[in-house]
Amino acid sequence: MNHLLSNYLKKVQFNLLLRYIISFVVSGQNNEELSANANERLKVVENPGDGWLRVRKGDQEGYVPESYVKLE
């Protein structure tokens, strides 16, 4: 397995095991961003490494600022 794929799989497996909460109220500004209230639980779906996280909240999915999210 190449190094890039191996790192990606480790990141995905790590995120699937952890639960996160959002620290601040987030109001999505477009159809790709997710709105959430402070202390809502989230699951990280993707971390593209650009300061945003793709998260899932119930049946909704979208991006939130990475700095707003912390481990539960």
C-alpha positions in Angstrom: 0.0 0.0 0.0 1.4 3.4 -0.9 2.3 6.0 1.8 -0.4 8.5 0.8 -3.2 5.9 0.9 -2.0 4.5 4.2 -2.1 8.0 5.8 -5.5 8.6 4.4 -6.9 5.3 5.8 -5.4 6.0 9.2 -7.0 9.5 9.3 -10.4 8.1 8.2 -10.3 5.2 10.8 -9.2 7.7 13.5 -12.1 10.1 12.8 -14.7 7.3 12.7 -13.8 6.3 16.3 -14.1 9.7 17.8 -17.1 11.9 18.6 -16.9 15.7 18.3 -18.9 18.7 19.5 -19.1 22.1 18.0 -17.9 24.9 20.3 -19.8 27.8 18.8 -23.0 28.5 16.9 -22.3 28.1 13.2 -24.6 29.5 10.5 -24.0 28.0 7.1 -23.4 30.6 4.5 -24.1 28.4 1.5 -25.4 25.0 0.6 -22.1 23.3 1.4 -21.8 24.6 4.9 -23.7 23.1 7.9 -25.5 25.2 10.5 -25.2 23.9 14.1 -25.7 25.1 17.6 -23.0 25.1 20.3 -22.5 21.7 22.0 -24.2 19.7 19.2 -22.6 16.3 18.5 -21.0 15.7 15.2 -19.2 13.0 13.3 -16.2 14.0 11.2 -16.6 12.6 7.6 -13.6 14.2 6.0 -10.7 16.4 6.9 -9.4 18.0 3.7 -6.7 19.9 5.6 -7.8 23.3 4.5 -9.2 24.6 7.9 -12.7 23.1 7.3 -14.1 19.7 8.3 -16.9 17.8 6.5 -19.2 16.7 9.3 -22.4 14.8 9.7 -25.2 15.9 12.1 -28.1 13.4 12.0 -29.0 13.1 8.4 -27.3 16.5 7.4 -23.8 16.8 6.1 -21.7 19.8 5.4 -18.6 21.9 6.2 -17.8 23.7 9.5 -14.6 25.6 10.5 -12.2 23.1 12.0 -11.3 25.6 14.8 -15.0 25.4 16.0 -14.9 21.6 16.6 -13.4 19.8 19.6 -13.3 16.3 20.9 -16.2 15.3 23.1 
